[in-house]
Amino acid sequence: MKRSLLALLALMVLSPMLLPSQAQAEPKGWVFQDDDTHGFELAVLGSYLAPITLGGQVYVGIPVAKNGFTSKINDAFFVDIGAFFGGVPNPLFIGNFWTMPYGGVRYQIWLFDWFSIFWAVRGGPLIEVTTPTVSPYVGGSFGMDFFASEKVALRVELGWPTGVGARFAF
């Protein structure tokens, strides 16, 4: 576990240095535009939490540094605001249903005009509805977007929770 966390941290730190400069990497396409490339986003995902929890998440990504931190790579920094929701289905009793409104940050790098990767850290109050309890939660995830167009992408997110869904840009 420690090795995988260190490897992920090393990838986050070293990835900007390993990628080619923007002048070399910039294809003629719709993702690599000069201004206003990375605008507001809406993501809707179906989620699975091990071992048997099903749910979803909806969030809005607000660009804070939409042209990134460096001109060498095509990157952006977002503040995410949204909610996770889910439950453990059980035919014998009601189950445990929960929701978590959250806020967080996401750093995203566009590697190709059709593909990007991101890292996110989010947190908020985890509210269990069936057994009324509230507890704090902070979690992280790694994800990928596969773009069908400039505004629509298939989003895959691994972490807490793991999800697959759609991302829409405005």
Protein Blocks (a to p, Z undefined) as FASTA:
>chain_A
ZZmmmmmmmmmmmmmmmpccfklmmccdfklcfbhklccddddddddddfkbccdddddd
ddfblnojbfkbccdddddddddddddddfkbnbjcdddddddddddddfbfkbccdddd
dddddddfklgcddddddddddddddfbfkbccdddedjdddddddddZZ
